[in-house]
Amino acid sequence: MKARYKYRIYPNPIQITKLNQLFGCCRYVWNQSLAYCNQLYIFGEKKPSYTDLTKQFITQAKRELLWLKDVASTPLQQ
């Protein structure tokens, strides 16, 4: 038997701002890593490992883009 749950949240304005910031950062990291993987695919190269992508698009990007430090790293890794 499968159970399903549906939740509704009512964030306040500060939480809405933080959620938008988090989702924007996740979207940026995802799009950058996807573009990189697509570029490798076009050139016929092997897909990079998870750790390589994490090092390049999260660890290294946090040094250059200070706004990525404002959010937790776990959602960015997932």
N, CA, C and O atoms as a Tripos MOL2 file, in Angstrom:
@<TRIPOS>MOLECULE
protein
  312   311    78     0     0
PROTEIN
NO_CHARGES

@<TRIPOS>ATOM
      1 N           0.8350   -1.1740    0.0000 N.3       1 MET1
      2 CA          0.0000    0.0000    0.0000 C.3       1 MET1
      3 C           0.8890    1.2500    0.0000 C.2       1 MET1
      4 O           1.8670    1.3330    0.7430 O.2       1 MET1
      5 N           0.5400    2.1860   -0.8200 N.am      2 LYS2
      6 CA          1.2950    3.4250   -0.9000 C.3       2 LYS2
      7 C           0.4910    4.5440   -0.2420 C.2       2 LYS2
      8 O          -0.7070    4.6960   -0.4780 O.2       2 LYS2
      9 N           1.1660    5.3010    0.5670 N.am      3 ALA3
     10 CA          0.5270    6.4320    1.2310 C.3       3 ALA3
     11 C           1.0300    7.7290    0.6130 C.2       3 ALA3
     12 O           2.1840    7.8370    0.1960 O.2       3 ALA3
     13 N           0.1590    8.6830    0.5680 N.am      4 ARG4
     14 CA          0.5130    9.9700    0.0090 C.3       4 ARG4
     15 C           0.1090   11.0610    0.9940 C.2       4 ARG4
     16 O          -0.9520   11.0030    1.6160 O.2       4 ARG4
     17 N           0.9680   12.0400    1.1160 N.am      5 TYR5
     18 CA          0.6880   13.1610    1.9980 C.3       5 TYR5
     19 C           0.8120   14.4530    1.2170 C.2       5 TYR5
     20 O           1.6750   14.5920    0.3500 O.2       5 TYR5
     21 N          -0.0420   15.3760    1.5280 N.am      6 LYS6
     22 CA         -0.0020   16.6730    0.8700 C.3       6 LYS6
     23 C           0.0580   17.7380    1.9510 C.2       6 LYS6
     24 O          -0.7780   17.7750    2.8540 O.2       6 LYS6
     25 N           1.0560   18.6030    1.8480 N.am      7 TYR7
     26 CA          1.2440   19.6550    2.8320 C.3       7 TYR7
     27 C           1.1670   21.0050    2.1440 C.2       7 TYR7
     28 O           1.5680   21.1620    0.9910 O.2       7 TYR7
     29 N           0.6570   21.9520    2.8590 N.am      8 ARG8
     30 CA          0.6310   23.3250    2.3600 C.3       8 ARG8
     31 C           1.3470   24.1870    3.3840 C.2       8 ARG8
     32 O           1.0920   24.0930    4.5840 O.2       8 ARG8
     33 N           2.2390   25.0210    2.8970 N.am      9 ILE9
     34 CA          2.9680   25.8970    3.8100 C.3       9 ILE9
     35 C           2.5570   27.3390    3.5470 C.2       9 ILE9
     36 O           2.1510   27.7010    2.4430 O.2       9 ILE9
     37 N           2.6720   28.1270    4.5630 N.am     10 TYR10
     38 CA          2.3570   29.5470    4.4670 C.3      10 TYR10
     39 C           3.5630   30.3400    4.9780 C.2      10 TYR10
     40 O           3.5860   30.7780    6.1280 O.2      10 TYR10
     41 N           4.5570   30.5160    4.1150 N.am     11 PRO11
     42 CA          5.7640   31.2180    4.5700 C.3      11 PRO11
     43 C           5.5120   32.7200    4.7240 C.2      11 PRO11
     44 O           4.7060   33.3170    4.0110 O.2      11 PRO11
     45 N           6.2220   33.2920    5.6650 N.am     12 ASN12
     46 CA          6.1410   34.7480    5.8270 C.3      12 ASN12
     47 C           7.0710   35.3970    4.8060 C.2      12 ASN12
     48 O           7.8140   34.6860    4.1300 O.2      12 ASN12
     49 N           7.0550   36.7110    4.6720 N.am     13 PRO13
     50 CA          7.8820   37.3750    3.6280 C.3      13 PRO13
     51 C           9.3810   37.0850    3.7310 C.2      13 PRO13
     52 O          10.0490   36.9670    2.7040 O.2      13 PRO13
     53 N           9.9140   36.9700    4.9220 N.am     14 ILE14
     54 CA         11.3460   36.6600    5.0710 C.3      14 ILE14
     55 C          11.6340   35.2460    4.5690 C.2      14 ILE14
     56 O          12.6390   35.0200    3.8930 O.2      14 ILE14
     57 N          10.7610   34.2960    4.8950 N.am     15 GLN15
     58 CA         10.9440   32.9250    4.4360 C.3      15 GLN15
     59 C          10.7930   32.8240    2.9220 C.2      15 GLN15
     60 O          11.4960   32.0450    2.2770 O.2      15 GLN15
     61 N           9.8890   33.6000    2.3610 N.am     16 ILE16
     62 CA          9.7260   33.6060    0.9010 C.3      16 ILE16
     63 C          11.0080   34.0820    0.2370 C.2      16 ILE16
     64 O          11.4380   33.5150   -0.7670 O.2      16 ILE16
     65 N          11.6170   35.1160    0.7910 N.am     17 THR17
     66 CA         12.8780   35.6250    0.2490 C.3      17 THR17
     67 C          13.9730   34.5720    0.3230 C.2      17 THR17
     68 O          14.7140   34.3740   -0.6400 O.2      17 THR17
     69 N          14.0780   33.8940    1.4680 N.am     18 LYS18
     70 CA         15.1040   32.8600    1.6330 C.3      18 LYS18
     71 C          14.8560   31.6780    0.6840 C.2      18 LYS18
     72 O          15.8030   31.1430    0.1080 O.2      18 LYS18
     73 N          13.5990   31.2690    0.5200 N.am     19 LEU19
     74 CA         13.2830   30.1690   -0.3890 C.3      19 LEU19
     75 C          13.6060   30.5440   -1.8350 C.2      19 LEU19
     76 O          14.1560   29.7350   -2.5820 O.2      19 LEU19
     77 N          13.2650   31.7640   -2.2250 N.am     20 ASN20
     78 CA         13.5930   32.2130   -3.5790 C.3      20 ASN20
     79 C          15.1000   32.2440   -3.8050 C.2      20 ASN20
     80 O          15.5790   31.8850   -4.8810 O.2      20 ASN20
     81 N          15.8370   32.6680   -2.8020 N.am     21 GLN21
     82 CA         17.3000   32.6980   -2.8990 C.3      21 GLN21
     83 C          17.8550   31.2760   -3.0300 C.2      21 GLN21
     84 O          18.7360   31.0210   -3.8510 O.2      21 GLN21
     85 N          17.3400   30.3670   -2.2250 N.am     22 LEU22
     86 CA         17.7880   28.9770   -2.2710 C.3      22 LEU22
     87 C          17.4920   28.3420   -3.6220 C.2      22 LEU22
     88 O          18.3610   27.7040   -4.2150 O.2      22 LEU22
     89 N          16.2740   28.5130   -4.1070 N.am     23 PHE23
     90 CA         15.8980   27.9160   -5.3920 C.3      23 PHE23
     91 C          16.6770   28.5400   -6.5420 C.2      23 PHE23
     92 O          17.0140   27.8510   -7.5050 O.2      23 PHE23
     93 N          16.9640   29.8150   -6.4560 N.am     24 GLY24
     94 CA         17.7640   30.4670   -7.4940 C.3      24 GLY24
     95 C          19.1850   29.9330   -7.5340 C.2      24 GLY24
     96 O          19.7350   29.7050   -8.6120 O.2      24 GLY24
     97 N          19.7800   29.7340   -6.3710 N.am     25 CYS25
     98 CA         21.1430   29.1800   -6.3100 C.3      25 CYS25
     99 C          21.1690   27.7470   -6.8290 C.2      25 CYS25
    100 O          22.0820   27.3670   -7.5620 O.2      25 CYS25
    101 N          20.1760   26.9570   -6.4530 N.am     26 CYS26
    102 CA         20.1020   25.5710   -6.9410 C.3      26 CYS26
    103 C          19.9420   25.5450   -8.4530 C.2      26 CYS26
    104 O          20.5700   24.7400   -9.1410 O.2      26 CYS26
    105 N          19.1000   26.4270   -8.9580 N.am     27 ARG27
    106 CA         18.8860   26.5040  -10.4000 C.3      27 ARG27
    107 C          20.1800   26.8940  -11.1120 C.2      27 ARG27
    108 O          20.4910   26.3380  -12.1650 O.2      27 ARG27
    109 N          20.9400   27.8430  -10.5550 N.am     28 TYR28
    110 CA         22.1980   28.2740  -11.1670 C.3      28 TYR28
    111 C          23.2010   27.1180  -11.2220 C.2      28 TYR28
    112 O          23.8070   26.8670  -12.2640 O.2      28 TYR28
    113 N          23.3730   26.4130  -10.0910 N.am     29 VAL29
    114 CA         24.3360   25.3050  -10.0490 C.3      29 VAL29
    115 C          23.9130   24.2000  -11.0170 C.2      29 VAL29
    116 O          24.7530   23.6430  -11.7240 O.2      29 VAL29
    117 N          22.6230   23.8810  -11.0520 N.am     30 TRP30
    118 CA         22.1280   22.8330  -11.9470 C.3      30 TRP30
    119 C          22.3740   23.2160  -13.4080 C.2      30 TRP30
    120 O          22.8800   22.4040  -14.1820 O.2      30 TRP30
    121 N          22.0230   24.4370  -13.7870 N.am     31 ASN31
    122 CA         22.1820   24.8600  -15.1790 C.3      31 ASN31
    123 C          23.6430   24.9020  -15.5980 C.2      31 ASN31
    124 O          23.9700   24.5350  -16.7270 O.2      31 ASN31
    125 N          24.5280   25.3450  -14.7100 N.am     32 GLN32
    126 CA         25.9500   25.3850  -15.0380 C.3      32 GLN32
    127 C          26.5200   23.9810  -15.2190 C.2      32 GLN32
    128 O          27.2750   23.7290  -16.1580 O.2      32 GLN32
    129 N          26.1600   23.0790  -14.3290 N.am     33 SER33
    130 CA         26.6820   21.7080  -14.4490 C.3      33 SER33
    131 C          26.0760   20.9880  -15.6480 C.2      33 SER33
    132 O          26.7580   20.1950  -16.2960 O.2      33 SER33
    133 N          24.8110   21.2490  -15.9520 N.am     34 LEU34
    134 CA         24.1870   20.6360  -17.1200 C.3      34 LEU34
    135 C          24.8310   21.1340  -18.4080 C.2      34 LEU34
    136 O          25.0830   20.3490  -19.3210 O.2      34 LEU34
    137 N          25.0960   22.4220  -18.4840 N.am     35 ALA35
    138 CA         25.7570   22.9720  -19.6760 C.3      35 ALA35
    139 C          27.1430   22.3760  -19.8490 C.2      35 ALA35
    140 O          27.5650   22.0850  -20.9690 O.2      35 ALA35
    141 N          27.8530   22.1920  -18.7360 N.am     36 TYR36
    142 CA         29.1910   21.5940  -18.7920 C.3      36 TYR36
    143 C          29.1120   20.1480  -19.2910 C.2      36 TYR36
    144 O          29.9020   19.7430  -20.1450 O.2      36 TYR36
    145 N          28.1680   19.3730  -18.7660 N.am     37 CYS37
    146 CA         28.0220   17.9790  -19.1920 C.3      37 CYS37
    147 C          27.6030   17.8910  -20.6580 C.2      37 CYS37
    148 O          28.0750   17.0170  -21.3870 O.2      37 CYS37
    149 N          26.7210   18.7890  -21.0930 N.am     38 ASN38
    150 CA         26.3160   18.7960  -22.4980 C.3      38 ASN38
    151 C          27.4890   19.1400  -23.4090 C.2      38 ASN38
    152 O          27.6180   18.5810  -24.4990 O.2      38 ASN38
    153 N          28.3370   20.0540  -22.9660 N.am     39 GLN39
    154 CA         29.5080   20.4160  -23.7490 C.3      39 GLN39
    155 C          30.4590   19.2220  -23.8650 C.2      39 GLN39
    156 O          31.0090   18.9710  -24.9370 O.2      39 GLN39
    157 N          30.6520   18.4960  -22.7830 N.am     40 LEU40
    158 CA         31.5000   17.3060  -22.8370 C.3      40 LEU40
    159 C          30.9020   16.2510  -23.7600 C.2      40 LEU40
    160 O          31.6270   15.5710  -24.4850 O.2      40 LEU40
    161 N          29.5860   16.1160  -23.7310 N.am     41 TYR41
    162 CA         28.9050   15.1380  -24.5780 C.3      41 TYR41
    163 C          29.0990   15.4680  -26.0610 C.2      41 TYR41
    164 O          29.3100   14.5780  -26.8850 O.2      41 TYR41
    165 N          29.0240   16.7490  -26.3820 N.am     42 ILE42
    166 CA         29.1950   17.1710  -27.7760 C.3      42 ILE42
    167 C          30.5930   16.8170  -28.2720 C.2      42 ILE42
    168 O          30.7590   16.3970  -29.4170 O.2      42 ILE42
    169 N          31.5940   16.9840  -27.4150 N.am     43 PHE43
    170 CA         32.9640   16.6740  -27.8020 C.3      43 PHE43
    171 C          33.3080   15.1960  -27.6390 C.2      43 PHE43
    172 O          34.4410   14.7900  -27.9000 O.2      43 PHE43
    173 N          32.3450   14.3950  -27.2110 N.am     44 GLY44
    174 CA         32.5520   12.9520  -27.1030 C.3      44 GLY44
    175 C          33.3780   12.5270  -25.9130 C.2      44 GLY44
    176 O          33.9550   11.4400  -25.9120 O.2      44 GLY44
    177 N          33.4420   13.3680  -24.9000 N.am     45 GLU45
    178 CA         34.2190   13.0280  -23.7120 C.3      45 GLU45
    179 C          33.3510   12.3290  -22.6780 C.2      45 GLU45
    180 O          32.1230   12.3350  -22.7590 O.2      45 GLU45
    181 N          34.0180   11.7310  -21.7110 N.am     46 LYS46
    182 CA         33.3400   10.9810  -20.6680 C.3      46 LYS46
    183 C          32.6500   11.9250  -19.6710 C.2      46 LYS46
    184 O          33.1530   13.0090  -19.3770 O.2      46 LYS46
    185 N          31.5100   11.5000  -19.1690 N.am     47 LYS47
    186 CA         30.7710   12.2830  -18.1880 C.3      47 LYS47
    187 C          31.5700   12.3640  -16.8910 C.2      47 LYS47
    188 O          32.0930   11.3470  -16.4370 O.2      47 LYS47
    189 N          31.6800   13.5500  -16.2800 N.am     48 PRO48
    190 CA         32.4600   13.6780  -15.0400 C.3      48 PRO48
    191 C          31.7490   13.0210  -13.8580 C.2      48 PRO48
    192 O          30.5310   12.8430  -13.8760 O.2      48 PRO48
    193 N          32.5110   12.6700  -12.8480 N.am     49 SER49
    194 CA         31.9390   12.0390  -11.6680 C.3      49 SER49
    195 C          31.2490   13.0730  -10.7910 C.2      49 SER49
    196 O          31.4060   14.2770  -10.9910 O.2      49 SER49
    197 N          30.4930   12.5940   -9.8280 N.am     50 TYR50
    198 CA         29.7780   13.4640   -8.8920 C.3      50 TYR50
    199 C          30.7500   14.3620   -8.1270 C.2      50 TYR50
    200 O          30.5050   15.5570   -7.9600 O.2      50 TYR50
    201 N          31.8530   13.7750   -7.6680 N.am     51 THR51
    202 CA         32.8180   14.5590   -6.8860 C.3      51 THR51
    203 C          33.4760   15.6430   -7.7400 C.2      51 THR51
    204 O          33.7410   16.7410   -7.2510 O.2      51 THR51
    205 N          33.7400   15.3410   -9.0110 N.am     52 ASP52
    206 CA         34.3250   16.3530   -9.8940 C.3      52 ASP52
    207 C          33.3610   17.5180  -10.1010 C.2      52 ASP52
    208 O          33.7620   18.6810  -10.0690 O.2      52 ASP52
    209 N          32.0920   17.1960  -10.3140 N.am     53 LEU53
    210 CA         31.0920   18.2530  -10.4940 C.3      53 LEU53
    211 C          30.9310   19.0800   -9.2200 C.2      53 LEU53
    212 O          30.7970   20.3020   -9.2830 O.2      53 LEU53
    213 N          30.9440   18.4170   -8.0670 N.am     54 THR54
    214 CA         30.7980   19.1240   -6.7960 C.3      54 THR54
    215 C          31.9710   20.0640   -6.5690 C.2      54 THR54
    216 O          31.7850   21.2090   -6.1570 O.2      54 THR54
    217 N          33.1840   19.5800   -6.8390 N.am     55 LYS55
    218 CA         34.3630   20.4270   -6.6650 C.3      55 LYS55
    219 C          34.3180   21.6370   -7.5790 C.2      55 LYS55
    220 O          34.6400   22.7530   -7.1690 O.2      55 LYS55
    221 N          33.9210   21.4090   -8.8040 N.am     56 GLN56
    222 CA         33.9730   22.4870   -9.7840 C.3      56 GLN56
    223 C          32.8310   23.4810   -9.6240 C.2      56 GLN56
    224 O          33.0590   24.6890   -9.6850 O.2      56 GLN56
    225 N          31.6180   23.0060   -9.4210 N.am     57 PHE57
    226 CA         30.4750   23.9060   -9.4770 C.3      57 PHE57
    227 C          29.9380   24.3250   -8.1210 C.2      57 PHE57
    228 O          29.0480   25.1730   -8.0590 O.2      57 PHE57
    229 N          30.4380   23.7710   -7.0490 N.am     58 ILE58
    230 CA         30.0020   24.2340   -5.7340 C.3      58 ILE58
    231 C          31.1950   24.7870   -4.9590 C.2      58 ILE58
    232 O          31.1940   25.9580   -4.5780 O.2      58 ILE58
    233 N          32.1970   23.9690   -4.7250 N.am     59 THR59
    234 CA         33.3460   24.4000   -3.9220 C.3      59 THR59
    235 C          34.0800   25.5570   -4.5920 C.2      59 THR59
    236 O          34.3310   26.5870   -3.9640 O.2      59 THR59
    237 N          34.4150   25.3890   -5.8400 N.am     60 GLN60
    238 CA         35.1560   26.4240   -6.5570 C.3      60 GLN60
    239 C          34.2780   27.6490   -6.8290 C.2      60 GLN60
    240 O          34.7530   28.7820   -6.7560 O.2      60 GLN60
    241 N          33.0100   27.4230   -7.1380 N.am     61 ALA61
    242 CA         32.1130   28.5400   -7.4340 C.3      61 ALA61
    243 C          31.8470   29.3830   -6.1960 C.2      61 ALA61
    244 O          31.6410   30.5920   -6.3090 O.2      61 ALA61
    245 N          31.8470   28.7650   -5.0110 N.am     62 LYS62
    246 CA         31.6270   29.5280   -3.7880 C.3      62 LYS62
    247 C          32.7660   30.5000   -3.5090 C.2      62 LYS62
    248 O          32.5640   31.5140   -2.8400 O.2      62 LYS62
    249 N          33.9490   30.2060   -4.0080 N.am     63 ARG63
    250 CA         35.0820   31.1210   -3.8410 C.3      63 ARG63
    251 C          34.9110   32.3570   -4.7200 C.2      63 ARG63
    252 O          35.2980   33.4610   -4.3360 O.2      63 ARG63
    253 N          34.3290   32.1610   -5.8990 N.am     64 GLU64
    254 CA         34.1850   33.2580   -6.8520 C.3      64 GLU64
    255 C          32.8620   34.0030   -6.6850 C.2      64 GLU64
    256 O          32.8160   35.2270   -6.8000 O.2      64 GLU64
    257 N          31.7920   33.2630   -6.4150 N.am     65 LEU65
    258 CA         30.4580   33.8590   -6.3060 C.3      65 LEU65
    259 C          30.0430   33.8550   -4.8420 C.2      65 LEU65
    260 O          29.6140   32.8300   -4.3130 O.2      65 LEU65
    261 N          30.1700   34.9760   -4.2110 N.am     66 LEU66
    262 CA         29.9150   35.0600   -2.7700 C.3      66 LEU66
    263 C          28.4590   34.8070   -2.4030 C.2      66 LEU66
    264 O          28.1770   34.3730   -1.2860 O.2      66 LEU66
    265 N          27.5350   35.0650   -3.3110 N.am     67 TRP67
    266 CA         26.1280   34.8470   -3.0000 C.3      67 TRP67
    267 C          25.7770   33.3670   -2.8770 C.2      67 TRP67
    268 O          24.7250   33.0390   -2.3290 O.2      67 TRP67
    269 N          26.6180   32.4730   -3.3650 N.am     68 LEU68
    270 CA         26.3690   31.0370   -3.1730 C.3      68 LEU68
    271 C          26.6500   30.6140   -1.7300 C.2      68 LEU68
    272 O          26.1640   29.5740   -1.2870 O.2      68 LEU68
    273 N          27.4190   31.3990   -1.0040 N.am     69 LYS69
    274 CA         27.7160   31.0760    0.3960 C.3      69 LYS69
    275 C          26.5320   31.3530    1.3140 C.2      69 LYS69
    276 O          26.5040   30.8740    2.4480 O.2      69 LYS69
    277 N          25.5620   32.1130    0.8420 N.am     70 ASP70
    278 CA         24.4260   32.4850    1.6750 C.3      70 ASP70
    279 C          23.4360   31.3480    1.8920 C.2      70 ASP70
    280 O          22.5860   31.4300    2.7800 O.2      70 ASP70
    281 N          23.5330   30.2940    1.0980 N.am     71 VAL71
    282 CA         22.6010   29.1680    1.2320 C.3      71 VAL71
    283 C          23.3640   27.9330    1.6950 C.2      71 VAL71
    284 O          24.5900   27.8710    1.6070 O.2      71 VAL71
    285 N          22.6180   26.9600    2.1870 N.am     72 ALA72
    286 CA         23.2210   25.7030    2.6410 C.3      72 ALA72
    287 C          23.7810   24.9310    1.4480 C.2      72 ALA72
    288 O          23.2910   25.0610    0.3270 O.2      72 ALA72
    289 N          24.8000   24.1380    1.7010 N.am     73 SER73
    290 CA         25.4320   23.4080    0.5970 C.3      73 SER73
    291 C          24.6950   22.1210    0.2580 C.2      73 SER73
    292 O          24.8280   21.6250   -0.8610 O.2      73 SER73
    293 N          23.9300   21.5700    1.1750 N.am     74 THR74
    294 CA         23.2320   20.3050    0.9150 C.3      74 THR74
    295 C          22.2620   20.3930   -0.2480 C.2      74 THR74
    296 O          22.3160   19.5220   -1.1170 O.2      74 THR74
    297 N          21.3720   21.3890   -0.3300 N.am     75 PRO75
    298 CA         20.4910   21.4570   -1.5040 C.3      75 PRO75
    299 C          21.2570   21.6580   -2.7950 C.2      75 PRO75
    300 O          20.8350   21.1690   -3.8430 O.2      75 PRO75
    301 N          22.3690   22.3640   -2.7420 N.am     76 LEU76
    302 CA         23.1620   22.5680   -3.9610 C.3      76 LEU76
    303 C          23.7700   21.2540   -4.4300 C.2      76 LEU76
    304 O          23.8830   21.0220   -5.6330 O.2      76 LEU76
    305 N          24.1590   20.3980   -3.5040 N.am     77 GLN77
    306 CA         24.7650   19.1090   -3.8600 C.3      77 GLN77
    307 C          23.7180   18.1370   -4.4110 C.2      77 GLN77
    308 O          24.0160   17.3170   -5.2790 O.2      77 GLN77
    309 N          22.5240   18.2370   -3.9080 N.am     78 GLN78
    310 CA         21.4900   17.3070   -4.3550 C.3      78 GLN78
    311 C          20.9960   17.6830   -5.7220 C.2      78 GLN78
    312 O          20.1190   17.0130   -6.2670 O.2      78 GLN78
@<TRIPOS>BOND
     1     1     2 1
     2     2     3 1
     3     3     4 2
     4     3     5 am
     5     5     6 1
     6     6     7 1
     7     7     8 2
     8     7     9 am
     9     9    10 1
    10    10    11 1
    11    11    12 2
    12    11    13 am
    13    13    14 1
    14    14    15 1
    15    15    16 2
    16    15    17 am
    17    17    18 1
    18    18    19 1
    19    19    20 2
    20    19    21 am
    21    21    22 1
    22    22    23 1
    23    23    24 2
    24    23    25 am
    25    25    26 1
    26    26    27 1
    27    27    28 2
    28    27    29 am
    29    29    30 1
    30    30    31 1
    31    31    32 2
    32    31    33 am
    33    33    34 1
    34    34    35 1
    35    35    36 2
    36    35    37 am
    37    37    38 1
    38    38    39 1
    39    39    40 2
    40    39    41 am
    41    41    42 1
    42    42    43 1
    43    43    44 2
    44    43    45 am
    45    45    46 1
    46    46    47 1
    47    47    48 2
    48    47    49 am
    49    49    50 1
    50    50    51 1
    51    51    52 2
    52    51    53 am
    53    53    54 1
    54    54    55 1
    55    55    56 2
    56    55    57 am
    57    57    58 1
    58    58    59 1
    59    59    60 2
    60    59    61 am
    61    61    62 1
    62    62    63 1
    63    63    64 2
    64    63    65 am
    65    65    66 1
    66    66    67 1
    67    67    68 2
    68    67    69 am
    69    69    70 1
    70    70    71 1
    71    71    72 2
    72    71    73 am
    73    73    74 1
    74    74    75 1
    75    75    76 2
    76    75    77 am
    77    77    78 1
    78    78    79 1
    79    79    80 2
    80    79    81 am
    81    81    82 1
    82    82    83 1
    83    83    84 2
    84    83    85 am
    85    85    86 1
    86    86    87 1
    87    87    88 2
    88    87    89 am
    89    89    90 1
    90    90    91 1
    91    91    92 2
    92    91    93 am
    93    93    94 1
    94    94    95 1
    95    95    96 2
    96    95    97 am
    97    97    98 1
    98    98    99 1
    99    99   100 2
   100    99   101 am
   101   101   102 1
   102   102   103 1
   103   103   104 2
   104   103   105 am
   105   105   106 1
   106   106   107 1
   107   107   108 2
   108   107   109 am
   109   109   110 1
   110   110   111 1
   111   111   112 2
   112   111   113 am
   113   113   114 1
   114   114   115 1
   115   115   116 2
   116   115   117 am
   117   117   118 1
   118   118   119 1
   119   119   120 2
   120   119   121 am
   121   121   122 1
   122   122   123 1
   123   123   124 2
   124   123   125 am
   125   125   126 1
   126   126   127 1
   127   127   128 2
   128   127   129 am
   129   129   130 1
   130   130   131 1
   131   131   132 2
   132   131   133 am
   133   133   134 1
   134   134   135 1
   135   135   136 2
   136   135   137 am
   137   137   138 1
   138   138   139 1
   139   139   140 2
   140   139   141 am
   141   141   142 1
   142   142   143 1
   143   143   144 2
   144   143   145 am
   145   145   146 1
   146   146   147 1
   147   147   148 2
   148   147   149 am
   149   149   150 1
   150   150   151 1
   151   151   152 2
   152   151   153 am
   153   153   154 1
   154   154   155 1
   155   155   156 2
   156   155   157 am
   157   157   158 1
   158   158   159 1
   159   159   160 2
   160   159   161 am
   161   161   162 1
   162   162   163 1
   163   163   164 2
   164   163   165 am
   165   165   166 1
   166   166   167 1
   167   167   168 2
   168   167   169 am
   169   169   170 1
   170   170   171 1
   171   171   172 2
   172   171   173 am
   173   173   174 1
   174   174   175 1
   175   175   176 2
   176   175   177 am
   177   177   178 1
   178   178   179 1
   179   179   180 2
   180   179   181 am
   181   181   182 1
   182   182   183 1
   183   183   184 2
   184   183   185 am
   185   185   186 1
   186   186   187 1
   187   187   188 2
   188   187   189 am
   189   189   190 1
   190   190   191 1
   191   191   192 2
   192   191   193 am
   193   193   194 1
   194   194   195 1
   195   195   196 2
   196   195   197 am
   197   197   198 1
   198   198   199 1
   199   199   200 2
   200   199   201 am
   201   201   202 1
   202   202   203 1
   203   203   204 2
   204   203   205 am
   205   205   206 1
   206   206   207 1
   207   207   208 2
   208   207   209 am
   209   209   210 1
   210   210   211 1
   211   211   212 2
   212   211   213 am
   213   213   214 1
   214   214   215 1
   215   215   216 2
   216   215   217 am
   217   217   218 1
   218   218   219 1
   219   219   220 2
   220   219   221 am
   221   221   222 1
   222   222   223 1
   223   223   224 2
   224   223   225 am
   225   225   226 1
   226   226   227 1
   227   227   228 2
   228   227   229 am
   229   229   230 1
   230   230   231 1
   231   231   232 2
   232   231   233 am
   233   233   234 1
   234   234   235 1
   235   235   236 2
   236   235   237 am
   237   237   238 1
   238   238   239 1
   239   239   240 2
   240   239   241 am
   241   241   242 1
   242   242   243 1
   243   243   244 2
   244   243   245 am
   245   245   246 1
   246   246   247 1
   247   247   248 2
   248   247   249 am
   249   249   250 1
   250   250   251 1
   251   251   252 2
   252   251   253 am
   253   253   254 1
   254   254   255 1
   255   255   256 2
   256   255   257 am
   257   257   258 1
   258   258   259 1
   259   259   260 2
   260   259   261 am
   261   261   262 1
   262   262   263 1
   263   263   264 2
   264   263   265 am
   265   265   266 1
   266   266   267 1
   267   267   268 2
   268   267   269 am
   269   269   270 1
   270   270   271 1
   271   271   272 2
   272   271   273 am
   273   273   274 1
   274   274   275 1
   275   275   276 2
   276   275   277 am
   277   277   278 1
   278   278   279 1
   279   279   280 2
   280   279   281 am
   281   281   282 1
   282   282   283 1
   283   283   284 2
   284   283   285 am
   285   285   286 1
   286   286   287 1
   287   287   288 2
   288   287   289 am
   289   289   290 1
   290   290   291 1
   291   291   292 2
   292   291   293 am
   293   293   294 1
   294   294   295 1
   295   295   296 2
   296   295   297 am
   297   297   298 1
   298   298   299 1
   299   299   300 2
   300   299   301 am
   301   301   302 1
   302   302   303 1
   303   303   304 2
   304   303   305 am
   305   305   306 1
   306   306   307 1
   307   307   308 2
   308   307   309 am
   309   309   310 1
   310   310   311 1
   311   311   312 2
@<TRIPOS>SUBSTRUCTURE
     1 MET1         2 RESIDUE 1 A MET
     2 LYS2         6 RESIDUE 1 A LYS
     3 ALA3        10 RESIDUE 1 A ALA
     4 ARG4        14 RESIDUE 1 A ARG
     5 TYR5        18 RESIDUE 1 A TYR
     6 LYS6        22 RESIDUE 1 A LYS
     7 TYR7        26 RESIDUE 1 A TYR
     8 ARG8        30 RESIDUE 1 A ARG
     9 ILE9        34 RESIDUE 1 A ILE
    10 TYR10       38 RESIDUE 1 A TYR
    11 PRO11       42 RESIDUE 1 A PRO
    12 ASN12       46 RESIDUE 1 A ASN
    13 PRO13       50 RESIDUE 1 A PRO
    14 ILE14       54 RESIDUE 1 A ILE
    15 GLN15       58 RESIDUE 1 A GLN
    16 ILE16       62 RESIDUE 1 A ILE
    17 THR17       66 RESIDUE 1 A THR
    18 LYS18       70 RESIDUE 1 A LYS
    19 LEU19       74 RESIDUE 1 A LEU
    20 ASN20       78 RESIDUE 1 A ASN
    21 GLN21       82 RESIDUE 1 A GLN
    22 LEU22       86 RESIDUE 1 A LEU
    23 PHE23       90 RESIDUE 1 A PHE
    24 GLY24       94 RESIDUE 1 A GLY
    25 CYS25       98 RESIDUE 1 A CYS
    26 CYS26      102 RESIDUE 1 A CYS
    27 ARG27      106 RESIDUE 1 A ARG
    28 TYR28      110 RESIDUE 1 A TYR
    29 VAL29      114 RESIDUE 1 A VAL
    30 TRP30      118 RESIDUE 1 A TRP
    31 ASN31      122 RESIDUE 1 A ASN
    32 GLN32      126 RESIDUE 1 A GLN
    33 SER33      130 RESIDUE 1 A SER
    34 LEU34      134 RESIDUE 1 A LEU
    35 ALA35      138 RESIDUE 1 A ALA
    36 TYR36      142 RESIDUE 1 A TYR
    37 CYS37      146 RESIDUE 1 A CYS
    38 ASN38      150 RESIDUE 1 A ASN
    39 GLN39      154 RESIDUE 1 A GLN
    40 LEU40      158 RESIDUE 1 A LEU
    41 TYR41      162 RESIDUE 1 A TYR
    42 ILE42      166 RESIDUE 1 A ILE
    43 PHE43      170 RESIDUE 1 A PHE
    44 GLY44      174 RESIDUE 1 A GLY
    45 GLU45      178 RESIDUE 1 A GLU
    46 LYS46      182 RESIDUE 1 A LYS
    47 LYS47      186 RESIDUE 1 A LYS
    48 PRO48      190 RESIDUE 1 A PRO
    49 SER49      194 RESIDUE 1 A SER
    50 TYR50      198 RESIDUE 1 A TYR
    51 THR51      202 RESIDUE 1 A THR
    52 ASP52      206 RESIDUE 1 A ASP
    53 LEU53      210 RESIDUE 1 A LEU
    54 THR54      214 RESIDUE 1 A THR
    55 LYS55      218 RESIDUE 1 A LYS
    56 GLN56      222 RESIDUE 1 A GLN
    57 PHE57      226 RESIDUE 1 A PHE
    58 ILE58      230 RESIDUE 1 A ILE
    59 THR59      234 RESIDUE 1 A THR
    60 GLN60      238 RESIDUE 1 A GLN
    61 ALA61      242 RESIDUE 1 A ALA
    62 LYS62      246 RESIDUE 1 A LYS
    63 ARG63      250 RESIDUE 1 A ARG
    64 GLU64      254 RESIDUE 1 A GLU
    65 LEU65      258 RESIDUE 1 A LEU
    66 LEU66      262 RESIDUE 1 A LEU
    67 TRP67      266 RESIDUE 1 A TRP
    68 LEU68      270 RESIDUE 1 A LEU
    69 LYS69      274 RESIDUE 1 A LYS
    70 ASP70      278 RESIDUE 1 A ASP
    71 VAL71      282 RESIDUE 1 A VAL
    72 ALA72      286 RESIDUE 1 A ALA
    73 SER73      290 RESIDUE 1 A SER
    74 THR74      294 RESIDUE 1 A THR
    75 PRO75      298 RESIDUE 1 A PRO
    76 LEU76      302 RESIDUE 1 A LEU
    77 GLN77      306 RESIDUE 1 A GLN
    78 GLN78      310 RESIDUE 1 A GLN
